């Protein structure tokens, strides 16, 4: 039975999960051998799909849930939660 894990993370107060931060998140999620989902409110997205992650519309300060199933599940949720908490807004 594959491992599963979940945690929550809060986006920094000055960072929405828009194009650049979402792309950074998706690239990181793709590195894990796990099926990873991210949810905000009542919306859930495949963490390895940029369009799905953008569709969440997660704004600054939003708490998101991360869930993963697969061999890298614990590392995936821990690593992605850390990445989200450490995101900084980059100038265009």
NUKE-178270 format. One record per residue: residue number from 1; residue in one letter; x, y, z of N, C-alpha, C in turn. Coordinates in nm, 3 decimals, padded with zeros to 5 digits. Layout:
% NUKE-178270
> NUM, A, X, Y, Z, X, Y, Z, X, Y, Z;
...
END
This chain:
% NUKE-178270
> 1, X, 00.085, -00.118, 00.000, 00.000, 00.000, 00.000, 00.089, 00.124, 00.000;
> 2, X, 00.067, 00.218, -00.094, 00.150, 00.337, -00.099, 00.130, 00.425, 00.023;
> 3, X, 00.233, 00.496, 00.057, 00.226, 00.588, 00.170, 00.136, 00.706, 00.134;
> 4, X, 00.074, 00.763, 00.235, -00.001, 00.886, 00.213, 00.030, 00.981, 00.328;
> 5, X, 00.015, 01.108, 00.299, 00.048, 01.209, 00.397, -00.029, 01.335, 00.365;
> 6, X, -00.055, 01.416, 00.466, -00.118, 01.545, 00.442, -00.075, 01.646, 00.547;
> 7, X, -00.085, 01.772, 00.509, -00.051, 01.883, 00.598, -00.118, 02.009, 00.546;
> 8, X, -00.103, 02.116, 00.619, -00.153, 02.246, 00.573, -00.037, 02.344, 00.567;
> 9, X, -00.055, 02.448, 00.488, 00.043, 02.555, 00.477, -00.033, 02.684, 00.451;
> 10, X, 00.023, 02.793, 00.496, -00.039, 02.923, 00.474, 00.048, 03.006, 00.381;
> 11, X, -00.015, 03.061, 00.278, 00.059, 03.147, 00.186, 00.103, 03.273, 00.260;
> 12, X, 00.221, 03.324, 00.230, 00.266, 03.448, 00.294, 00.166, 03.561, 00.269;
> 13, X, 00.166, 03.659, 00.356, 00.069, 03.769, 00.350, 00.080, 03.854, 00.224;
> 14, X, 00.191, 03.846, 00.153, 00.207, 03.930, 00.034, 00.217, 03.852, -00.096;
> 15, X, 00.178, 03.723, -00.095, 00.193, 03.641, -00.216, 00.063, 03.567, -00.248;
> 16, X, 00.005, 03.600, -00.366, -00.106, 03.521, -00.420, -00.045, 03.406, -00.498;
> 17, X, -00.120, 03.299, -00.514, -00.070, 03.185, -00.591, -00.105, 03.207, -00.739;
> 18, X, -00.042, 03.310, -00.797, -00.064, 03.342, -00.938, 00.048, 03.281, -01.022;
> 19, X, 00.063, 03.324, -01.145, 00.148, 03.255, -01.244, 00.288, 03.216, -01.196;
> 20, X, 00.368, 03.310, -01.152, 00.506, 03.275, -01.116, 00.515, 03.185, -00.993;
> 21, X, 00.450, 03.221, -00.882, 00.458, 03.132, -00.766, 00.394, 02.995, -00.794;
> 22, X, 00.286, 02.994, -00.871, 00.221, 02.867, -00.903, 00.312, 02.780, -00.988;
> 23, X, 00.383, 02.840, -01.083, 00.475, 02.764, -01.167, 00.589, 02.707, -01.084;
> 24, X, 00.639, 02.784, -00.989, 00.745, 02.735, -00.900, 00.693, 02.616, -00.820;
> 25, X, 00.572, 02.628, -00.768, 00.510, 02.520, -00.690, 00.491, 02.394, -00.775;
> 26, X, 00.438, 02.409, -00.896, 00.413, 02.294, -00.983, 00.543, 02.225, -01.021;
> 27, X, 00.646, 02.302, -01.054, 00.777, 02.241, -01.087, 00.828, 02.158, -00.970;
> 28, X, 00.813, 02.211, -00.849, 00.858, 02.137, -00.731, 00.774, 02.011, -00.711;
> 29, X, 00.644, 02.021, -00.730, 00.555, 01.905, -00.712, 00.590, 01.793, -00.810;
> 30, X, 00.628, 01.830, -00.930, 00.659, 01.731, -01.034, 00.784, 01.648, -00.999;
> 31, X, 00.865, 01.697, -00.909, 00.987, 01.625, -00.873, 00.960, 01.506, -00.781;
> 32, X, 00.841, 01.497, -00.727, 00.810, 01.390, -00.632, 00.736, 01.274, -00.698;
> 33, X, 00.769, 01.154, -00.656, 00.701, 01.033, -00.703, 00.579, 01.012, -00.614;
> 34, X, 00.478, 01.096, -00.638, 00.356, 01.091, -00.558, 00.246, 01.165, -00.633;
> 35, X, 00.124, 01.125, -00.608, 00.009, 01.201, -00.658, -00.019, 01.305, -00.551;
> 36, X, -00.009, 01.433, -00.588, -00.021, 01.540, -00.492, -00.140, 01.629, -00.529;
> 37, X, -00.221, 01.661, -00.430, -00.330, 01.756, -00.451, -00.314, 01.872, -00.354;
> 38, X, -00.365, 01.986, -00.396, -00.366, 02.105, -00.312, -00.510, 02.156, -00.312;
> 39, X, -00.559, 02.194, -00.196, -00.695, 02.246, -00.191, -00.699, 02.375, -00.110;
> 40, X, -00.787, 02.462, -00.154, -00.812, 02.590, -00.087, -00.963, 02.607, -00.081;
> 41, X, -01.015, 02.617, 00.038, -01.161, 02.625, 00.052, -01.224, 02.497, 00.001;
> 42, X, -01.319, 02.510, -00.089, -01.387, 02.391, -00.142, -01.332, 02.348, -00.277;
> 43, X, -01.220, 02.407, -00.319, -01.159, 02.372, -00.448, -01.036, 02.285, -00.426;
> 44, X, -01.021, 02.186, -00.514, -00.904, 02.098, -00.507, -00.841, 02.091, -00.645;
> 45, X, -00.708, 02.082, -00.648, -00.636, 02.080, -00.775, -00.524, 01.978, -00.772;
> 46, X, -00.491, 01.929, -00.890, -00.374, 01.844, -00.910, -00.253, 01.937, -00.899;
> 47, X, -00.165, 01.911, -00.803, -00.051, 01.999, -00.778, 00.051, 01.997, -00.890;
> 48, X, 00.037, 01.905, -00.984, 00.131, 01.897, -01.096, 00.073, 01.959, -01.223;
> 49, X, -00.040, 02.028, -01.211, -00.105, 02.094, -01.323, -00.113, 02.243, -01.297;
> 50, X, -00.041, 02.321, -01.376, -00.039, 02.466, -01.357, -00.178, 02.526, -01.368;
> 51, X, -00.254, 02.486, -01.469, -00.388, 02.543, -01.484, -00.478, 02.508, -01.366;
> 52, X, -00.466, 02.387, -01.314, -00.546, 02.348, -01.198, -00.509, 02.431, -01.075;
> 53, X, -00.380, 02.450, -01.053, -00.334, 02.527, -00.938, -00.378, 02.673, -00.952;
> 54, X, -00.366, 02.729, -01.070, -00.411, 02.866, -01.091, -00.561, 02.879, -01.068;
> 55, X, -00.635, 02.773, -01.103, -00.780, 02.773, -01.087, -00.826, 02.779, -00.943;
> 56, X, -00.737, 02.750, -00.850, -00.772, 02.760, -00.708, -00.800, 02.904, -00.667;
> 57, X, -00.730, 02.996, -00.731, -00.745, 03.137, -00.696, -00.701, 03.167, -00.554;
> 58, X, -00.601, 03.095, -00.504, -00.554, 03.114, -00.366, -00.486, 03.249, -00.351;
> 59, X, -00.535, 03.325, -00.257, -00.484, 03.460, -00.230, -00.389, 03.459, -00.110;
> 60, X, -00.318, 03.568, -00.095, -00.225, 03.585, 00.016, -00.294, 03.557, 00.149;
> 61, X, -00.226, 03.484, 00.236, -00.279, 03.451, 00.367, -00.371, 03.331, 00.371;
> 62, X, -00.400, 03.273, 00.255, -00.489, 03.156, 00.248, -00.417, 03.033, 00.304;
> 63, X, -00.489, 02.954, 00.382, -00.437, 02.826, 00.428, -00.482, 02.720, 00.329;
> 64, X, -00.387, 02.644, 00.279, -00.417, 02.537, 00.183, -00.385, 02.402, 00.245;
> 65, X, -00.452, 02.300, 00.196, -00.424, 02.163, 00.240, -00.347, 02.092, 00.130;
> 66, X, -00.246, 02.020, 00.169, -00.166, 01.940, 00.076, -00.185, 01.793, 00.111;
> 67, X, -00.214, 01.711, 00.010, -00.228, 01.567, 00.031, -00.147, 01.495, -00.076;
> 68, X, -00.083, 01.387, -00.035, -00.003, 01.311, -00.131, -00.016, 01.163, -00.103;
> 69, X, -00.014, 01.086, -00.210, -00.014, 00.940, -00.204, 00.099, 00.890, -00.293;
> 70, X, 00.179, 00.799, -00.242, 00.287, 00.742, -00.321, 00.414, 00.733, -00.239;
> 71, X, 00.518, 00.680, -00.301, 00.644, 00.658, -00.229, 00.704, 00.784, -00.167;
> 72, X, 00.689, 00.898, -00.232, 00.748, 01.022, -00.182, 00.648, 01.109, -00.105;
> 73, X, 00.534, 01.053, -00.066, 00.427, 01.133, -00.005, 00.472, 01.219, 00.112;
> 74, X, 00.537, 01.163, 00.214, 00.578, 01.248, 00.327, 00.673, 01.361, 00.286;
> 75, X, 00.769, 01.329, 00.202, 00.864, 01.430, 00.156, 00.794, 01.535, 00.071;
> 76, X, 00.696, 01.493, -00.009, 00.624, 01.586, -00.096, 00.547, 01.690, -00.014;
> 77, X, 00.468, 01.645, 00.082, 00.388, 01.743, 00.157, 00.478, 01.832, 00.243;
> 78, X, 00.582, 01.777, 00.301, 00.673, 01.858, 00.381, 00.747, 01.961, 00.295;
> 79, X, 00.801, 01.916, 00.184, 00.876, 02.005, 00.095, 00.789, 02.112, 00.033;
> 80, X, 00.670, 02.075, -00.010, 00.581, 02.172, -00.074, 00.524, 02.271, 00.028;
> 81, X, 00.497, 02.226, 00.148, 00.449, 02.318, 00.252, 00.558, 02.420, 00.285;
> 82, X, 00.682, 02.374, 00.294, 00.794, 02.464, 00.321, 00.810, 02.563, 00.207;
> 83, X, 00.798, 02.514, 00.084, 00.810, 02.603, -00.032, 00.702, 02.711, -00.029;
> 84, X, 00.577, 02.671, -00.005, 00.467, 02.769, -00.002, 00.488, 02.874, 00.107;
> 85, X, 00.529, 02.831, 00.224, 00.550, 02.925, 00.335, 00.663, 03.022, 00.306;
> 86, X, 00.757, 02.982, 00.223, 00.873, 03.066, 00.194, 00.864, 03.145, 00.065;
> 87, X, 00.750, 03.137, -00.005, 00.737, 03.212, -00.130, 00.750, 03.361, -00.105;
> 88, X, 00.815, 03.428, -00.197, 00.823, 03.574, -00.192, 00.778, 03.628, -00.326;
> 89, X, 00.719, 03.746, -00.323, 00.672, 03.809, -00.446, 00.794, 03.854, -00.525;
> 90, X, 00.795, 03.820, -00.654, 00.904, 03.863, -00.741, 00.851, 03.968, -00.837;
> 91, X, 00.930, 04.070, -00.867, 00.883, 04.174, -00.959, 00.865, 04.118, -01.099;
> 92, X, 00.774, 04.175, -01.172, 00.744, 04.130, -01.309, 00.857, 04.161, -01.403;
END
